[in-house]
Amino acid sequence: MKTAFVVLSLLACVLAAEIREEVPILRQENVVEHDGKFHYAFELGDGTKAEQDGELKQVDAENAGESVKGSYSFTGDDGNTYSVSYVADENGYVPVGDHLPVAPPIPEAIQKALAYLATAPPPTDTKA
C-alpha cells in the first residue's frame, strides 16, 4: 500500500512538472538612481508587459513621497488583452483601463452643495 502511494505521488509530481510552462523573459530593465528616481520594465514571452517610472516628490514643506507612473498589460484567459495605465502619488492610486469600471457622474445638486460647502465659513461651536 505504501509503495503504491509513493509511486502515485511521484507520478503526480512528474505530470505536474510537465504541465507547467516556462515563460521566457524577453526584456528586463531596472534602473535605480541615487536621487530616488527609478525605472523598471519587463516583457515576457506570453505577451505580458509592465513598465514603471518613479521619483521623489515634495508634497509640501514637511512631506515628501514617491510619485509613480506606469502601465501593464496581459492576455486574459478569455484571449483578450487587458491594459492598465496608472498614477500613484499623494492623491492615491488611479488606474485607467477600458475594462475597468468608471464611477457614475456626480448629480448636479450634489456638485452645487459641495461647491457651497467649499466656500462656506467653518462652523462655530455654540455649545457652552
Disulfide bonds with the S-S distance in Angstrom:
none
